[in-house]
Amino acid sequence: MIRGIVFESPGFLYLLALLPVMIFLYIIRYNKSSASLRVSSAEAFNNSGKTFRHILRHVLFGMRVAATGLLIIVLARPQATNSYQEVSTEGIDIILTLDISGSMLARDFKPDRLEASKNVATEFISGRPYDRIGLVVFSGESFTQCPLTTDHAVLINLMKEIRSGMIEDGTAIGEGLATAVNRIKDAGGKSKVIILLTDGVNNRGMIAPLTAAEIAKTFGVRVYTIGVGTRGVAPYPVQTPFGVQFQNMPVEIDEDILKSIAEMTGGKYFRATDNEKLVQIYSEIDKMEKSKIDVRQYRMREEKFFLPALIASVLFIAEIFIRNTIMRNLT
């Protein structure tokens, strides 16, 4: 099958094997028809090249072979196929809630926690083309970086613009979760999901994390929580008289609160201790939260035998005409 072309009766294509046989028999017949003549010197024939009639005879045979091959293709009935898909989806609404506090610059991830989280989240977004996804960021306070949208190119560009220090420092987990719930609670998707990622302990904001979780549960929002940070100590950025330097400090993540939020809302808690583990976590969430996609495929076929039939007819007619005019009268 040629790309975009199928044959209704492909069995006829086996007849193309006859073409080499035709050529082989023609060569044998041509060699047998050549006469030999003994002469004392071939000097008189040095300037005698092949005549036009001689060359034309081979051309006519080539036309017959080509016409025969095209006729076989016509019998196989080539057809062009056009197909398209109709996709219907029941999308999932997802809000990514990302901690951008100063501690997210710790270097236990490569290049740091914040950039690693952004990169993995971007891959997650790219793998879910049928879902509406939004983005909330928080540190000492929270705000919506991007509302729910299916324009993932815009969302990814806004994700790239996130940096630590955009807002007052701190870790307001409750505020971040409440902002995300407020953005998703009235969405029309069959499922509402928040993925909350943080590396610390709630120490700012007017809304307690569990209060925000109760609100999420009321609106049927499922929350997956991710604690980011190695176990033990990690190199954190510290402002010194000589500029920002990295010092090993204990990693403190309020896992109990994160687990409670996930359990209360029907989600799940994950702990990411390195880049690879973070990728695995997003992959697991991706598998758990799949959109329902119904795909119906339509195919249309268009007959494409007319052109090879026309060319074969022209070649056959041209061969008969030349053989009965030019070849017959040429001396």
N, C-alpha and C positions, 0 to 999 in steps of 0.2 A: 504494500500500500504506500503510495506516494503521500507526502504530508498534505493533508486536506483533501486527498482524492481516495475514494474507495471504488472497488469494482463489484458490480452486481453479479457477474458470472466469472469469477477469477480463474475457473478451470481452463478457459480458453487461452489463458496466458502461457500454458505449457506448450502451445503450438509455436511459440516464439523460438523453441529449440529447433524448428525446421529451417530457420534462416541460415544458421551455419552449414546445414546440410546442402542447401541450395548453392551457397557460395562454393563449397567443396566440389560439388558436381560440375559447377560452371568452370572451375579451374581445370578439372580433369578433361572436360570436353574441349576446352580451349587448347590445352596442350596436345591433344590427339589431332586436332584440326590443323595444326601447324605442319606444313610440308617442308621437306628437306631437299636441298639441291647441292650437288657437288660441282664445284668449279675450280679451275686452276689458280685463280686469284680473286680475292674479295675486294680488290681496290675499287672496282666499279660501283660497289654498294656502300662505300664509306660515307657518302653524302645523303644516303637514303634513310631518312628518319621515319618515325611512325606517322601514318597518314591520319587525317581528321576522321575518316571513316573508322579507323582502328580504335581511336580514343573514344569516339561517340558510341561504339558498340558496348564498351565497358560502362559508360555513363548510363546507357539505357538499361543495362542489367542492374546497376545500382538503384535506378528509379523503381524497377520492378521489386527489388528486395525491400526498399523502404515502403512502397505501397502495400506490399504483403504484410509487413510488420504493423503498419497502421491499421490495416483491415482486421488483423487479429485483436488489436487493442479495442477497436470498435465493437467486435463481437463480445468482448469482456465487459462492455458497458461501463466506462469510467463515469463516476459521479462525484461532484463536489459536496462536501458535508459542511453544514453550518450548524453550530450548536450554541445554545445559551442557557444560562441557569437562572431560575427564579428562586430567590432566597427569602424565606420568612423567618424572623427571629423573635424570641421573647427575651429582650435584653435585660442585663443586670445593671443596676446603678451602683457605682463604687466611688467612695471618697477616700483618697489617699491622704492620711493625716501624718505629717512629717515634723519631727522635732528638729529645729535648726538652732538650738542653743549652742553656746561656745564649746561645751564638752563634746559636741558632735565633730569637732576638729581633731579629736584624739586619733593617734596614728596606729592603733591596733588593727585597723582596716587599711587597705591600700586604695587610693592615696590617703584617705581619712574616712571616718564613719559617714560624714555627710555626702561626700562625692560617691562613695560606694553605694549608699542607699539610693541616691538619685539615679545612678547608672542601672541598678537592678530594677527600680521602679519604671524606668523608661522602657526597658525590655518587656516588662509586664504589660505596660500600656500598648506597646506595639503588637503584642500577641492576642489582644482582645478587640478586634476591629468593630464588633457589633454592639459593644457595651458603651453606655455613657459613663464617663469617668471625670471626677473633679479632684481638686487639690486644695488642702488646707494646711497651713504651716503654723507652728507655734513655738514660742520659747517663754518669755515672761508674759506674753499675751498671745492672741491668735488672730488670724485673718484668713480670708478665702483668697488664695492665689489664682484659682480658676474654678468657676462653677461647673456643674455637670455638663459635659459636652461630648459629642461624637467626633468633633474636629480634633483628632488626636495630635495632629501636627502642631496646632496652636498650644495644646496642653504640654507637649514635650518641650516646646520652646520656652514656655513659662517655667517648666521644671528646671531647665538649664540656668535660668536667671536667679534661682534661689541661692542665697548665701547666708552664712551665719553673720549676725550683726544687723540684719534688716530691721529687726524690732528689738525691744528691750530684752536683755538676757534674763534667763531663768528657765524653769520647767513647769509650765502650767498645763499639765496633762488634762485636767478636768475642763479647762477653757477650750483646749484644742478639740477634745471629743465633743463638747457641747456645740461648738461652731460647726463641726462636721454633721452632727445630727440635725441641726437647724437647716443645713443645706440639702439634706437628703430626705427628710421626713415626708415631704409632699411629692416626691418623685413618683413617676408612674410605672417604674420597672416592676417585674414580677418578684424581684428580690432586691433588698437594700443591704449593702455591705460597706463597712468602714474598716480600713486597714490602718491601724495606729502604730507608729514606730517611734520609740523613744529610747534614750540611753541613761535616763536618770530617775530621780525621785521627785514627785510633785512638791513644789515649794512656792508656787505663785498662783494667783488667780482667785476669783471669788467663788468658783464652782468646784466642789470636791469631785474627784474622779468617779467615785461610786454613785454620786448623785447624777452625773452625766450618763453613767451606764444605765441607771434606772430610766432616764428619759429615753435613751436609745431602745431599751426593752419595750417601753410603752408604745413606741412607733414601729415596732417590728424590725428594728435595725440590728443586724448581726455584726459583731465587732471582733475582728482578729487583731490581737496585740502582738507586737514584736519587741523584745528587749535586745538592744544592740550593744555589744561590748564583750571583750574577752573576760575570762575568769581570773581574778587576782588583781594585778595592777596593769595599767596601760599608760603610755606617754601622752599626757594632757598638755595643751598649750597654757602657759602661765606668763602673765605680763610681769616683766622685771625691769629694773632701771636700764638694762642693756637691750630691751626689746622683748619680743615674745620668744620664750624658750620652752622646751618640752621637758616635763618632769614626770617620772613614774608616780602615779597616784592610784589609790584603790578604786576599783570599778564598783559603783553602787547603783543598782537597778532595783526598783521596787517591784519585784516579781510577784509578790503576793497581791498587790493591787491590780497588776496587769492580768494575772490569772483570774481574779474575781470579776473583772470587767468582761473577759471573754466568756467565762462560765455563765454569768448573769444574762448575757445576750445571745447565747447559743453559738458562740464563736470558739476560738481556740487560741492558746498562748504559745508563742515560739521564742526560743532564745537563739540569737545569731552571735556566734563567737568569732567568725571570720567571714571573708567575702564569699567563699564557697558555700558555707552554711546559709548565708543570706539568700543566695541564688536558689538553693534547695527549698527554702521556706516559701518564697514567692511561687516557685513551681508547684508546691503542694497546695497552696491556696488557689492557684490557677486551676488545678484539677478538681478541687472541691466546688468551685464556683464556676460552672460552665453554663453558657447560654444554650438554650434549645434552638437548634437551627434545622429548618426543613428545607431541603433542596430538591427542586424539581427540574429535570433537564429535558430540553426540547432539541430535537434534531430535524434538520431540513436537508433534503438532497436535491441536487440539480444535475440533470444529465449533461455530460461533457463530451459525448461522442461525436458531435456535429463537426467540430474542427478537424480531428483526425480523419473522419470520413470524407470531408471535403478535400483535404490534402491528398488522401489516397486516390480519390477519383481523378483529381487533376493529374497526378503522376501516371496513372494508368492511361488516361486519354492522351497525355503528352507522349508517352512511349509508343502507343499505337500510331499516332499521327506522324511522329518522326520516323518510325520504322517503315511506314508506307509512303513517305514523301521524300525526305532528305536522304535516308539510307538507300532507298530504292533507285533514286535518280543520280546519286553522286557517283561520278566516274573517277 
